[in-house]
Amino acid sequence: MSRLDLPNGYYELPPGKLANIVTCLEMKEMPHRALQPFPADLWLKRFDARDLAGHRALFRDVGSDLMWFSRLIMADADLAAILANPAIESCALMRGTDVLGMLELNFAEAGQCELAFYGLVPTAIGQGLGRALMDEAIRRAWMRPIRRFWVHTCTFDSPLALPFYIRSGFTPYMRMVEVHDDPRLLGKLAADASPQVPLLA
């Protein structure tokens, strides 16, 4: 990561590129608020290296309108290594056989946990599942000997995401600019994905 040092002003992006503002947040102790119990009818199914297709399908369902693309352009071997890593818990949120969301906790760096991916499929939003999944993530993170739990969100995410993370107990500490290729132009997301970000052919 390099530090951006530009004078104030507007900068034209090259064709095919997107830019967004990323906010990093951290939690340095368990929240003092009471955590919601994890509902008895929900469970977390851990992905393994044999289920790249299932992982990517859920990743796409949860994130296509939020400009999630990293796992869609990642080489199979690299994704398999992530899902096989015992320090990374990549799970589908389930109710029976219905897939409702995604949670990934990354403990690979000693003393830390990254909330790498968190979200619900569109049909599961608005049922209170987001709070249940977040509180379960917090519980699981702090069951390990960590000093810091962190997450990042960006301007392509839901406008409700940042205040939700803050209410959950995270504190913003850094802002970044991310520039990347538009995954819709690469064929990794559908052309009508993330309609809040205009597609410039």
Backbone bond lengths (Angstrom), bond angles and torsions (degrees), N, CA, C in turn:
res aa  C-N    CA-C-N  psi(-1)  N-CA   C-N-CA  omega(-1)  CA-C   N-CA-C  phi
1 M - - - 1.461 - - 1.517 109.10 -
2 S 1.320 116.92 131.07 1.456 121.57 178.81 1.522 109.72 -109.02
3 R 1.329 115.46 151.33 1.459 120.74 -179.78 1.529 109.23 -84.50
4 L 1.325 116.58 129.41 1.457 122.01 -179.93 1.524 109.02 -81.18
5 D 1.329 116.03 126.94 1.463 120.70 -179.70 1.521 108.13 -133.78
6 L 1.325 115.82 81.56 1.459 122.27 -177.82 1.524 109.37 -123.03
7 P 1.322 117.18 147.56 1.473 118.30 173.07 1.519 110.50 -66.61
8 N 1.323 116.06 156.10 1.457 120.18 177.76 1.519 110.22 -55.88
9 G 1.318 116.31 143.74 1.461 119.58 178.40 1.508 111.60 151.75
10 Y 1.321 115.70 -175.19 1.454 123.44 178.33 1.520 108.57 -104.06
11 Y 1.340 115.99 142.63 1.449 121.49 -179.29 1.524 108.79 -130.93
12 E 1.314 116.25 125.75 1.467 121.01 -178.80 1.526 109.63 -76.69
13 L 1.332 115.78 130.72 1.457 120.53 177.69 1.525 110.40 -80.52
14 P 1.329 117.20 147.59 1.467 119.30 174.37 1.535 109.86 -63.25
15 P 1.312 117.95 156.38 1.470 120.65 177.50 1.522 111.28 -55.61
16 G 1.335 115.44 138.04 1.459 120.67 177.32 1.512 115.05 84.67
17 K 1.338 117.59 -1.72 1.462 120.39 -178.83 1.533 111.05 -101.79
18 L 1.327 115.51 151.20 1.461 123.20 173.32 1.526 108.90 -123.34
19 A 1.317 116.19 154.77 1.460 121.38 175.23 1.517 108.92 -137.84
20 N 1.326 116.37 143.63 1.453 120.38 175.80 1.522 109.25 -147.38
21 I 1.320 115.42 162.14 1.455 121.77 179.00 1.526 108.73 -95.40
22 V 1.309 116.10 125.94 1.465 123.50 -179.31 1.534 108.68 -104.35
23 T 1.320 116.64 131.53 1.462 121.96 174.30 1.524 108.88 -112.26
24 C 1.330 116.47 125.23 1.461 122.20 177.02 1.522 108.96 -97.09
25 L 1.327 115.84 137.88 1.459 121.99 -179.38 1.521 109.22 -130.38
26 E 1.326 116.51 152.86 1.454 120.27 179.69 1.518 110.84 -141.20
27 M 1.318 114.17 159.60 1.458 124.16 178.36 1.534 105.60 -133.39
28 K 1.318 118.07 121.80 1.456 121.04 -174.49 1.524 113.87 -104.70
29 E 1.324 116.43 2.54 1.450 121.50 173.02 1.516 108.28 -160.27
30 M 1.303 115.80 162.28 1.466 120.03 175.93 1.521 109.51 -57.00
31 P 1.324 117.88 139.93 1.473 119.05 176.76 1.525 111.11 -60.88
32 H 1.328 115.77 149.73 1.452 120.43 178.65 1.530 112.04 -80.50
33 R 1.338 116.62 -17.04 1.461 119.63 178.40 1.535 109.97 -71.75
34 A 1.310 116.21 158.07 1.470 121.04 176.17 1.530 109.18 -72.59
35 L 1.303 116.35 131.93 1.460 121.04 177.07 1.512 110.16 -83.14
36 Q 1.339 115.52 141.42 1.464 120.76 178.74 1.525 109.40 -69.45
37 P 1.325 118.93 133.09 1.472 120.04 175.58 1.531 110.72 -59.76
38 F 1.318 115.40 146.27 1.464 119.24 177.90 1.523 107.95 -74.37
39 P 1.345 117.96 123.76 1.469 120.29 -175.92 1.528 112.44 -56.18
40 A 1.322 115.94 140.30 1.462 121.62 -175.39 1.523 112.43 -65.42
41 D 1.337 117.38 -23.27 1.468 119.08 -178.11 1.528 112.78 -89.37
42 L 1.333 117.47 2.64 1.460 121.02 178.18 1.525 109.78 -107.95
43 W 1.336 115.91 153.11 1.455 120.54 173.86 1.521 109.16 -151.44
44 L 1.315 115.51 161.07 1.457 121.38 -179.08 1.527 109.77 -110.42
45 K 1.300 115.25 122.38 1.471 122.16 179.68 1.525 108.28 -101.40
46 R 1.318 116.51 117.95 1.467 120.16 -176.93 1.524 110.41 -80.63
47 F 1.336 115.32 132.49 1.466 120.30 174.92 1.526 109.30 -76.31
48 D 1.330 115.94 152.76 1.451 119.71 170.92 1.521 108.86 -129.61
49 A 1.311 116.44 177.77 1.463 121.79 -172.41 1.521 113.51 -65.70
50 R 1.332 117.73 -11.97 1.466 120.34 179.68 1.520 112.51 -86.17
51 D 1.338 117.04 -8.93 1.469 120.04 -173.41 1.521 111.84 -117.31
52 L 1.319 116.19 52.23 1.466 119.89 177.99 1.522 110.69 -62.95
53 A 1.326 116.71 -39.90 1.463 120.10 -177.56 1.521 111.03 -64.94
54 G 1.333 117.25 -43.62 1.459 120.24 179.30 1.511 112.07 -65.26
55 H 1.325 116.30 -40.60 1.456 120.59 178.19 1.532 110.51 -62.12
56 R 1.322 116.03 -47.89 1.471 119.10 -177.96 1.523 111.53 -67.40
57 A 1.330 117.88 -34.85 1.463 120.20 178.66 1.522 110.71 -63.20
58 L 1.338 116.69 -44.02 1.462 119.46 178.37 1.519 110.80 -69.28
59 F 1.322 117.52 -40.62 1.461 121.99 176.42 1.533 110.09 -55.02
60 R 1.334 116.13 -43.21 1.461 120.44 179.40 1.532 111.16 -68.69
61 D 1.333 117.53 -42.12 1.465 120.59 -178.69 1.525 111.18 -62.67
62 V 1.337 116.04 -42.94 1.457 120.17 -178.24 1.526 110.81 -73.66
63 G 1.328 116.65 -41.20 1.458 119.07 -164.94 1.514 118.87 -110.94
64 S 1.329 119.48 0.95 1.466 117.65 -174.13 1.519 112.77 -64.90
65 D 1.320 118.47 -30.28 1.464 120.22 177.78 1.521 112.52 -90.78
66 L 1.342 116.54 4.44 1.466 121.97 177.40 1.524 110.61 -115.80
67 M 1.336 116.37 11.33 1.459 123.39 -179.98 1.524 112.42 62.44
68 W 1.353 116.99 34.59 1.458 120.05 170.72 1.529 107.90 -76.17
69 F 1.297 117.31 128.20 1.466 119.25 -178.70 1.522 113.45 -144.84
70 S 1.338 118.96 -12.76 1.463 120.42 -169.22 1.528 112.93 -57.69
71 R 1.328 117.36 -42.67 1.465 119.91 -177.98 1.530 111.97 -76.17
72 L 1.322 116.54 -15.50 1.461 120.02 -179.70 1.525 111.63 -82.65
73 I 1.326 117.17 -23.87 1.467 120.27 179.98 1.530 111.44 -103.78
74 M 1.319 116.92 -5.10 1.462 121.93 -177.68 1.522 111.08 -73.57
75 A 1.313 116.57 141.09 1.470 120.96 176.76 1.532 110.04 -62.59
76 D 1.334 116.13 145.54 1.463 120.59 -178.81 1.523 111.83 -54.48
77 A 1.317 117.01 -42.34 1.463 120.10 -177.15 1.526 111.01 -64.19
78 D 1.323 116.65 -37.70 1.467 120.09 -179.95 1.532 110.94 -69.13
79 L 1.328 116.41 -40.99 1.460 119.39 178.47 1.531 110.39 -67.94
80 A 1.315 117.32 -41.30 1.466 120.39 178.07 1.525 110.89 -59.70
81 A 1.328 116.79 -37.86 1.464 120.06 179.45 1.529 110.93 -66.20
82 I 1.317 117.39 -37.45 1.467 120.81 176.95 1.521 110.41 -64.21
83 L 1.327 116.52 -47.90 1.459 120.13 -176.03 1.529 112.07 -70.29
84 A 1.322 117.11 -22.11 1.466 121.25 178.43 1.527 112.16 -88.65
85 N 1.318 117.26 -10.40 1.464 121.54 -175.57 1.535 109.68 -74.34
86 P 1.333 118.88 119.78 1.473 119.76 -179.13 1.525 113.54 -65.42
87 A 1.336 117.75 -15.84 1.460 121.36 179.03 1.529 112.32 -86.23
88 I 1.321 117.24 -0.77 1.464 121.47 -179.31 1.523 108.98 -122.96
89 E 1.314 116.24 118.39 1.462 121.95 179.37 1.527 108.39 -101.57
90 S 1.318 116.51 101.61 1.458 121.84 179.55 1.524 108.26 -108.71
91 C 1.346 116.18 115.58 1.459 120.86 -168.60 1.519 112.32 -131.93
92 A 1.327 114.33 152.80 1.461 122.06 168.37 1.516 108.42 -99.43
93 L 1.322 116.56 135.53 1.458 121.51 173.37 1.519 107.81 -81.09
94 M 1.339 116.59 124.49 1.459 121.72 -173.14 1.524 110.96 -122.32
95 R 1.323 115.09 147.98 1.463 122.66 163.13 1.522 105.45 -128.02
96 G 1.309 115.68 105.81 1.458 118.60 -170.81 1.523 108.83 63.87
97 T 1.337 115.76 -121.47 1.465 119.45 176.89 1.523 112.21 -102.15
98 D 1.332 117.18 2.93 1.467 121.10 179.90 1.523 110.18 -83.15
99 V 1.323 115.87 131.67 1.464 122.01 179.53 1.530 108.16 -93.65
100 L 1.337 115.86 120.43 1.467 121.04 -171.68 1.517 114.26 -111.70
101 G 1.321 117.95 -21.37 1.459 118.12 -175.99 1.514 112.04 -176.20
102 M 1.338 114.68 -173.88 1.459 121.90 -175.83 1.516 109.91 -135.74
103 L 1.325 115.58 141.28 1.456 122.73 174.48 1.527 107.79 -140.38
104 E 1.338 115.82 128.16 1.459 118.99 174.28 1.520 109.39 -133.67
105 L 1.334 115.74 122.75 1.458 123.60 177.95 1.521 108.30 -111.80
106 N 1.336 115.64 127.41 1.459 120.61 -176.86 1.533 109.21 -113.52
107 F 1.339 115.82 111.39 1.463 122.92 -179.78 1.532 111.27 -103.46
108 A 1.335 117.86 17.24 1.462 120.71 -171.92 1.522 112.85 -63.76
109 E 1.334 117.93 -30.50 1.464 120.64 178.18 1.521 108.89 -91.96
110 A 1.304 116.20 125.25 1.463 121.50 -174.66 1.520 111.64 -55.88
111 G 1.327 116.13 133.19 1.453 121.10 176.47 1.506 115.02 80.16
112 Q 1.339 116.92 3.13 1.459 119.89 -177.11 1.526 110.49 -134.64
113 C 1.312 114.98 158.36 1.461 121.36 169.38 1.514 107.87 -136.34
114 E 1.314 116.22 129.74 1.459 121.18 173.63 1.522 109.19 -100.36
115 L 1.327 115.83 128.94 1.454 120.36 168.60 1.523 105.73 -79.25
116 A 1.332 114.94 87.46 1.459 120.60 -168.65 1.523 112.15 -72.53
117 F 1.335 116.77 -43.23 1.461 120.95 177.35 1.518 108.92 -143.14
118 Y 1.317 114.63 139.07 1.462 121.40 -178.52 1.520 107.06 -155.58
119 G 1.322 117.28 126.35 1.460 119.18 177.01 1.515 111.65 173.70
120 L 1.321 114.41 167.28 1.456 122.46 -179.16 1.516 110.34 -114.97
121 V 1.335 116.44 153.47 1.461 119.62 170.31 1.528 107.57 -67.77
122 P 1.321 118.65 152.22 1.472 120.58 -174.04 1.525 114.52 -54.12
123 T 1.330 118.06 -36.77 1.466 120.14 -177.10 1.523 113.03 -72.92
124 A 1.334 117.95 -13.27 1.470 121.28 -179.40 1.524 112.64 -96.86
125 I 1.324 117.20 -5.94 1.463 120.51 -177.78 1.530 109.71 -73.38
126 G 1.324 116.12 143.33 1.460 121.31 176.53 1.516 114.37 90.67
127 Q 1.342 117.78 10.76 1.472 121.41 -179.18 1.525 112.83 -111.57
128 G 1.322 117.36 9.49 1.455 120.53 -177.97 1.518 114.11 82.60
129 L 1.329 117.26 4.56 1.458 120.35 -177.18 1.521 112.31 -73.63
130 G 1.334 116.33 -27.79 1.458 119.64 -179.69 1.513 111.73 -61.47
131 R 1.325 117.79 -44.19 1.464 121.16 178.40 1.526 110.63 -66.36
132 A 1.330 116.98 -41.55 1.468 120.14 179.07 1.525 110.85 -61.30
133 L 1.323 116.85 -43.17 1.461 120.38 -178.55 1.522 110.68 -69.94
134 M 1.336 117.45 -40.22 1.464 119.68 179.00 1.527 111.17 -63.41
135 D 1.326 117.29 -45.34 1.461 119.29 -178.60 1.526 111.41 -65.83
136 E 1.321 117.23 -33.04 1.463 119.65 174.57 1.529 110.64 -67.74
137 A 1.333 116.78 -37.93 1.467 120.55 176.40 1.522 110.46 -61.54
138 I 1.328 116.88 -44.05 1.472 120.97 179.55 1.522 110.43 -62.34
139 R 1.325 116.41 -44.69 1.468 120.06 178.57 1.528 111.05 -58.76
140 R 1.326 116.34 -49.43 1.462 120.87 -177.15 1.522 111.61 -63.99
141 A 1.340 115.97 -39.84 1.462 119.02 -179.67 1.519 111.16 -61.93
142 W 1.325 117.21 -47.87 1.467 121.00 -174.23 1.521 113.21 -82.78
143 M 1.327 118.18 -2.43 1.462 120.32 169.96 1.529 110.45 -71.35
144 R 1.333 116.66 -21.53 1.461 121.52 177.51 1.536 109.17 -90.53
145 P 1.335 117.40 162.40 1.472 120.36 179.82 1.532 111.58 -79.67
146 I 1.326 116.19 71.26 1.468 120.37 -179.18 1.531 109.81 -106.85
147 R 1.316 114.56 160.04 1.462 122.18 174.22 1.518 111.72 -109.93
148 R 1.336 115.72 -11.52 1.466 119.39 -172.29 1.520 109.92 -155.26
149 F 1.319 115.64 134.29 1.471 124.32 175.08 1.519 105.33 -120.42
150 W 1.325 117.26 126.80 1.459 117.71 -174.19 1.522 111.84 -138.89
151 V 1.328 115.55 163.07 1.455 123.10 -176.98 1.516 107.77 -154.74
152 H 1.319 116.66 158.54 1.462 118.80 169.73 1.525 109.28 -131.69
153 T 1.317 114.50 150.35 1.455 122.10 176.78 1.521 107.59 -134.59
154 C 1.310 117.11 169.17 1.458 118.63 -175.38 1.529 110.16 -146.36
155 T 1.323 114.89 174.73 1.456 120.46 -175.96 1.530 113.05 -73.18
156 F 1.325 118.38 -7.06 1.462 120.29 171.79 1.525 111.15 -85.06
157 D 1.325 117.13 -12.81 1.447 122.15 -179.42 1.530 109.86 -76.67
158 S 1.327 116.42 172.23 1.459 120.81 174.26 1.527 109.39 -59.10
159 P 1.339 118.18 140.87 1.467 119.51 176.35 1.523 112.56 -64.25
160 L 1.327 117.28 -13.55 1.463 121.04 177.73 1.533 112.03 -83.31
161 A 1.335 117.48 -13.39 1.462 120.32 -171.98 1.524 112.01 -66.47
162 L 1.324 117.73 -50.54 1.462 119.87 -175.58 1.530 112.21 -60.99
163 P 1.343 119.84 -50.21 1.471 117.71 177.18 1.529 113.32 -62.97
164 F 1.334 117.41 -29.89 1.463 119.80 177.06 1.526 110.76 -65.92
165 Y 1.326 117.15 -43.61 1.463 120.18 178.42 1.527 110.48 -62.30
166 I 1.314 116.91 -40.32 1.467 120.03 179.89 1.531 110.13 -65.59
167 R 1.339 117.03 -43.70 1.467 119.39 177.04 1.521 111.78 -62.71
168 S 1.313 116.31 -28.42 1.465 120.96 -179.02 1.521 112.25 -75.06
169 G 1.328 117.31 -15.00 1.457 120.38 177.79 1.512 115.24 120.46
170 F 1.327 118.09 0.67 1.461 121.67 177.40 1.530 110.38 -84.57
171 T 1.334 116.02 149.89 1.461 122.81 178.52 1.526 109.30 -120.83
172 P 1.343 119.24 127.49 1.471 120.25 176.88 1.526 111.08 -63.94
173 Y 1.342 116.03 139.99 1.463 118.81 179.60 1.527 113.88 -136.60
174 M 1.334 119.27 -13.90 1.457 120.19 -178.29 1.527 109.91 -156.51
175 R 1.333 115.02 150.17 1.462 121.23 177.40 1.527 108.09 -126.24
176 M 1.342 116.04 139.73 1.461 121.82 179.86 1.525 109.66 -134.48
177 V 1.322 115.65 162.38 1.465 122.33 170.53 1.520 107.63 -109.64
178 E 1.324 116.94 127.85 1.465 121.82 176.72 1.523 108.96 -109.94
179 V 1.313 116.31 129.49 1.468 123.00 175.93 1.522 107.70 -119.14
180 H 1.330 116.63 131.01 1.464 119.54 -179.03 1.519 109.75 -155.22
181 D 1.331 115.56 165.89 1.461 121.35 175.62 1.516 109.82 -66.26
182 D 1.325 117.07 144.87 1.461 121.58 175.79 1.529 108.08 -71.45
183 P 1.343 118.60 113.12 1.472 119.97 -175.88 1.524 113.30 -65.22
184 R 1.329 117.56 -19.69 1.471 119.68 177.20 1.518 110.64 -69.42
185 L 1.329 116.92 -35.04 1.462 120.27 177.62 1.520 112.08 -74.33
186 L 1.328 116.15 -19.48 1.461 120.89 177.00 1.526 112.17 -88.46
187 G 1.359 116.88 -4.87 1.450 120.87 -177.85 1.511 113.79 79.82
188 K 1.346 118.16 12.01 1.465 121.68 -179.49 1.523 111.88 -88.59
189 L 1.311 117.80 -22.73 1.460 124.01 171.44 1.518 108.21 -127.85
190 A 1.326 116.31 153.25 1.460 120.46 178.41 1.529 109.95 -63.73
191 A 1.308 116.09 153.21 1.462 120.39 -178.39 1.515 112.47 -62.20
192 D 1.334 118.27 -25.11 1.458 120.60 -179.52 1.534 112.55 -97.15
193 A 1.339 117.89 8.36 1.457 121.26 175.98 1.519 110.45 -70.29
194 S 1.320 116.49 152.91 1.482 122.07 178.93 1.527 111.75 46.60
195 P 1.348 116.69 60.92 1.475 118.78 -175.61 1.520 113.72 -63.09
196 Q 1.353 117.52 -16.10 1.460 119.36 178.22 1.531 112.10 -72.18
197 V 1.346 116.76 -10.99 1.460 121.86 177.75 1.532 107.21 -111.35
198 P 1.331 119.35 104.16 1.463 120.43 -176.10 1.537 111.59 -56.92
199 L 1.314 114.39 137.78 1.470 120.79 177.86 1.527 108.34 -88.47
200 L 1.324 116.05 119.56 1.466 121.24 177.50 1.513 107.66 -104.96
201 A 1.320 115.88 106.92 1.470 119.84 -176.79 1.517 109.99 -68.14
